[in-house]
Amino acid sequence: MNRSAAIAFVAFLLTTSVVWAAENKAIEDENKILALVLKRSFPDGGYTVVAPETGFSRSDSDDAKGIRQSKNYVAEHLQTNGIVVSKLVDLLFERNKKPVRLTLVSSQKDGYVIDLDGKFASYFKKDGGGWKKWYKENPKAHGATTVSLPIYDQKAGLVLVYTGTQSDWLAGTGWVILYRYKNGELKEINKVMMWIS
């Protein structure tokens, strides 16, 4: 290998490692935020079961007009104390067009377990037993939660994220929530309901 090729190869390796480190840092920061979003405290020491892939419930997801209406609805209802959220809302919709596999680790002590092996999803397959069997076999599993990838505006210290939880056939809600993120803690500013059952 000649000298210029060796220099180019080293430069490539350095660039690749910098990009890889930046991506890992972003994923690590994102997981810290998601862990705070999902943190729950149940009186019985229970937990919510989190879908292993992200999700974002929005109406008319295949229809451009419906998506625009949903964005406007969310932005309008989240406006708080002069905080402009329309750009964050656009980013939330854009970033969550397709599901992504979570890299977050379960933390039963913090009230959430990621259903990586599909044990809980299997209750809703053919002859799976549904909610009745879910609760009979897992009395401390307080419903099924889906979470989106969060949007974090580091400069403004704002986080926007979707989370929805279903705890029976007719018991569930989904919200887009706006948080203030400071010193490793989330403080809810406002939220808007996306669905209820």
Solvent accessible surface area in square Angstrom, and as a share of the most:
residue,aa,sasa,rsa
1,M,177,0.79
2,N,99,0.51
3,R,195,0.71
4,S,79,0.51
5,A,44,0.34
6,A,37,0.29
7,I,99,0.50
8,A,61,0.47
9,F,103,0.43
10,V,81,0.46
11,A,50,0.38
12,F,126,0.53
13,L,87,0.43
14,L,110,0.55
15,T,82,0.48
16,T,64,0.37
17,S,56,0.36
18,V,101,0.58
19,V,76,0.43
20,W,159,0.56
21,A,52,0.40
22,A,61,0.47
23,E,98,0.44
24,N,58,0.30
25,K,113,0.48
26,A,60,0.46
27,I,77,0.39
28,E,95,0.43
29,D,45,0.23
30,E,27,0.12
31,N,27,0.14
32,K,105,0.45
33,I,2,0.01
34,L,1,0.01
35,A,28,0.22
36,L,58,0.29
37,V,11,0.06
38,L,0,0.00
39,K,117,0.50
40,R,71,0.26
41,S,111,0.71
42,F,48,0.20
43,P,146,0.92
44,D,60,0.31
45,G,49,0.47
46,G,3,0.03
47,Y,25,0.10
48,T,1,0.00
49,V,4,0.02
50,V,0,0.00
51,A,34,0.26
52,P,27,0.17
53,E,79,0.35
54,T,5,0.03
55,G,20,0.19
56,F,21,0.09
57,S,47,0.30
58,R,37,0.14
59,S,71,0.46
60,D,83,0.43
61,S,53,0.34
62,D,149,0.77
63,D,67,0.35
64,A,71,0.55
65,K,118,0.50
66,G,2,0.02
67,I,39,0.20
68,R,138,0.50
69,Q,100,0.44
70,S,7,0.05
71,K,53,0.22
72,N,93,0.48
73,Y,91,0.34
74,V,0,0.00
75,A,15,0.11
76,E,123,0.55
77,H,90,0.40
78,L,0,0.00
79,Q,84,0.37
80,T,24,0.14
81,N,145,0.74
82,G,72,0.69
83,I,29,0.15
84,V,107,0.62
85,V,0,0.00
86,S,51,0.33
87,K,161,0.68
88,L,11,0.05
89,V,1,0.00
90,D,67,0.35
91,L,94,0.47
92,L,0,0.00
93,F,5,0.02
94,E,102,0.46
95,R,105,0.38
96,N,8,0.04
97,K,125,0.53
98,K,155,0.65
99,P,86,0.54
100,V,67,0.39
101,R,123,0.45
102,L,12,0.06
103,T,87,0.51
104,L,14,0.07
105,V,116,0.67
106,S,44,0.28
107,S,22,0.14
108,Q,98,0.44
109,K,181,0.77
110,D,32,0.17
111,G,2,0.02
112,Y,8,0.03
113,V,29,0.17
114,I,7,0.04
115,D,8,0.04
116,L,93,0.46
117,D,120,0.62
118,G,26,0.25
119,K,96,0.41
120,F,14,0.06
121,A,53,0.41
122,S,49,0.31
123,Y,12,0.04
124,F,79,0.33
125,K,139,0.59
126,K,186,0.79
127,D,133,0.69
128,G,14,0.13
129,G,44,0.42
130,G,11,0.11
131,W,12,0.04
132,K,176,0.75
133,K,84,0.36
134,W,2,0.01
135,Y,69,0.26
136,K,169,0.71
137,E,94,0.42
138,N,11,0.06
139,P,94,0.59
140,K,96,0.41
141,A,0,0.00
142,H,57,0.25
143,G,0,0.00
144,A,36,0.28
145,T,1,0.01
146,T,43,0.25
147,V,1,0.00
148,S,0,0.00
149,L,14,0.07
150,P,5,0.03
151,I,13,0.07
152,Y,77,0.29
153,D,47,0.24
154,Q,144,0.64
155,K,203,0.86
156,A,45,0.35
157,G,11,0.10
158,L,9,0.05
159,V,0,0.00
160,L,0,0.00
161,V,0,0.00
162,Y,6,0.02
163,T,14,0.08
164,G,4,0.04
165,T,37,0.22
166,Q,41,0.18
167,S,39,0.25
168,D,60,0.31
169,W,162,0.57
170,L,151,0.75
171,A,42,0.33
172,G,11,0.11
173,T,39,0.23
174,G,0,0.00
175,W,61,0.21
176,V,0,0.00
177,I,12,0.06
178,L,0,0.00
179,Y,24,0.09
180,R,88,0.32
181,Y,36,0.14
182,K,137,0.58
183,N,137,0.70
184,G,45,0.43
185,E,120,0.54
186,L,36,0.18
187,K,149,0.63
188,E,84,0.38
189,I,47,0.24
190,N,42,0.22
191,K,79,0.33
192,V,8,0.04
193,M,61,0.27
194,M,40,0.18
195,W,66,0.23
196,I,119,0.60
197,S,53,0.34
